[in-house]
Amino acid sequence: MLEYNGVKIQWYGHDTVTLTKDNIVICFDPYQLDKKFHADIVLISHNHFDHLSVADLQKIADEKTTIIAAKECIEQIKLPYKKLIGIAPYEKINIDGFQINAVRAYNIDKINPDTKKPFHPKEDNKVGYIITVNNTRFYHTGDSDLIPEMTDIKPDVLFIPVSGTYVMTPNEAANAVKEIKPKLAIPIHYGSIVGSQNDAKAFKKLVTSAEVQILSKE
């Protein structure tokens, strides 16, 4: 667990991250959770099983939870919730005083050999999220390459994939940090389906323009 500007940051493996402020818990892309906890807000980036996991949503969501998800996910989410909101790139929403912006997430050169299309096509409107907590901007890229839409975001904290194959490689992620200009970068998307801690370590060695923290799995 890491605390940044009064916000507790926890990584649960793969793309799953929580932000906690004043006992309000925000969770990105819950997947393969080892324990149950209550999330007040859940943000889901896209419809792949390792990001939209109904089994894991059932561990953290209830009638007091607001779930915000890329619109392609909505029909698959059938469980108790306070609100269920579909969101597309460039849409903004305020939930319980938190400003949430959806941004684009897609591949440029990660091609599915079966479909001959990107694993994460731009036209699918999969998303990443920028959320402001305690006057700090947190940017979770979702599953994406370095894309032009990222370069003007300028977050305080960046959660960025480093495993390659479906997302950025360590080298590509390091180049993304130069463009995005966060104060703190935290590698994600490794140690589960693809990628290992070696990818996170390689990423950290390559980054010179920001602090990098490799978090231990909760």
N, C-alpha and C positions, 0 to 999 in steps of 0.2 A: 504494500500500500504506500502511496505517495500523497503528500499534501501539497497543493499548489494554490497560493492566494486564498487559503481558507477552504478549498474544495478538496475532498478526499478522492483520489483516483485509484481504482482497483482494476486489475486485468485478470480475467478468468480463463484465458486461453483463446486462441484463434482471434476472432474479431470482437469478442465480448469485453466491454469496458463499462464500469459504472462510475458515475460522478455523484458524490454525496455532499449536500450542503444543508445544514439545519435539519437533519434527519429526513430530508427529501432525497430519494434515490432515483437517478436517471440511468437507464440501462440501454446500451447499444447492442443490437444483434445477439441476443442470448442463445448460446449453443453449448451443448455438452456440459451443463452445469452440474457440479458435484453436490450442491446443496440448494435448498429452497431459501428464498428471501423475498421480501415484498418490494416491488418497484413501483414508484408513483408514476413515472413516465417511461415508456419503452419506445425506442426508435429503431425501426427495421429498414435496412437499406435496400433490400431487393428480395426476390422470391426463391433464390437457391436454398437448398435444404439446410446449409450450414449458416444461414443468416435468418431465414424464416423457419424456425423450428417450433412447431406447435407444442411438442412435448416439453420444451424448455420454457415456453411462454406459460404453460400451466404451472410451472414451479414458482413463478414470480408475479403473475398477473391475477387480479381479482376485480371485484366490483368497484374498487377505489383506484384502479389503474387506467391511465390514458395511454392508448397505443396509437402511435403515429407510424405509418408505413407507406412505402412506395405503393402507388395505386394498383400495381400488378399483384400485390399481396393480399388485398382486402378480402376477396372471396374465400381464401383459405383460412382465415382467422375466425374460428367459431368457438368462442369460450367467453366466460364472463369478463366484462370490462366496464369502466365508467364511460369512456368515449373511445371510438375507433375512427381515426381520421386518415383518409388517403391523401397523399401529398405528391406533388410533382416538382421537378427542378424549377427553381426560382420562386416557388411559393413560400410564404412566411406565415407563421402562426405564433400566437402568444398563449402559453399554457401555464397557469399558476404563476405568472410573473416572469416566466422564462421565454426569451425570444428564440425561436427555432427557425432556421432558414434551411431549406432543402437546396442542394446544389447538384450538378451533374456528376455522374460516376460512370465511366465506360472505358472500354479497351480501344487502343489504337492498333496494336500489333500482336495481341495475344489471341490466336485464331484456333477455334475448335476444328480439329481435323475431320470430324464427322459432318459438320454443317458447313464448313468453309467460311463461317462467319465468326466475328469476335465472340469470346465467351460472355462478354457483357456489352451487347450492342447499344450504341447511343440511342437508337430509336425506341428502346425499351423503357426509357425514362427511369432507370434505376438511379438511386440518389446517394449522396453523402449528406452529412448534417453539420451545420454550424449552430452551436447553442451557446448563449451567453449566460454564465453562472457567476454571481459575485463579481460582476464587471470584468470577467475574464472570458475571452472567446476560445471555445474548444471546437476543433474541426476534426471530425471523423470522416475520412475520405470515402468509406465504403470500398467496394471492389473496383479499383480503377487504375489506369495508367496515369502518368503525368499528362494532363490535358490542359489546353489553353485557359479553360475556365477557372483553373485553380490559382492562377498567378496573382490575382488581385485580392485574394481573401485575407491575407496577412493576419493569421490567428495568433493567439498567445501560445496555445498548446495544439499540437498536431498529432493525431493518431494515424499512422501510415503503414500500409502493407509492405512487406519486404520479401515474401517467399518466392516471387517469380511464378512462372507457369500461367496462372490466371490473373496475376496482378504484377505490380512493379518488382523488379529484382532489387537487391540491396543497392546496386550502383544507380539504378533508375530512381529509387527512393531518395538517395542522397542528393541527386540532381534536383529532385522535386523540392527538397528542403531549401536549396539555394533559391529556387523560384518563389516558393510560398512564403519564406522568411518568418517562420515561427520563432518564438523564444525557446520553446521546449519541444522536442520531437520524441515520440514514443512509438517504437516499432510494434506492429501487430500482424496478424494473418501468418502465423507460423506455429509449428509445434503440434498441429492437429492433422489436418488433411494433407498439407504440403508444407515444406519448409521446416527449418529447425532453428534452435537458438544460435547456431553458427551464422545464419543469415542475419539475425538481429545484431550479433557481434560485428559482422562485416560491415553492416550499415553504420554502426556507431563509429567504427574506425574511419569511414569515408566522409562523415559529416564534420565540417569545420566551422559552419556558419551558425550553429545553434547548439544548445545543450541537448544531449541525448540521454534518456533514462531507459534502461531495459528493466521492465517490471517482472517480479516473480509472480507466478500464477497463484491466485488465491484458492 
